[in-house]
Amino acid sequence: MSHDQRGGNGNGDRMKSRAKWVFIGFALIAAYFLILEHKAHLSGYLQYWPFLLLLACPLLHLFMHGGHGDHGEHGRDRTNGSKSKKGE
């Protein structure tokens, strides 16, 4: 006898996906009208947008990684450089 043992209800996943797309649609419409209404205020800053985007890259890297220093040192003991074992 074969049972379908999926982790959840397929209808619930479909509703979450639909709700996500509805939210994205409303957010895009709101952003459009926000930019449309404030275009006169933003026009002076449009020349700086490419530079702000390039500045955002290293800032996001810095904040998302929490700084530098421990890249590649995951699971290693700092005193002797060997892999640390759970239980010792």
Secondary structure, DSSP 8 states (H G I E B T S, - for coil): ------SS-HHHHHHHHHHHHHHHHHHHHHHHHHHHHTHHHHTTTGGGHHHHHHHHHHHHHHHHHTSSS-TT-TTB-TTT-SB--TT-
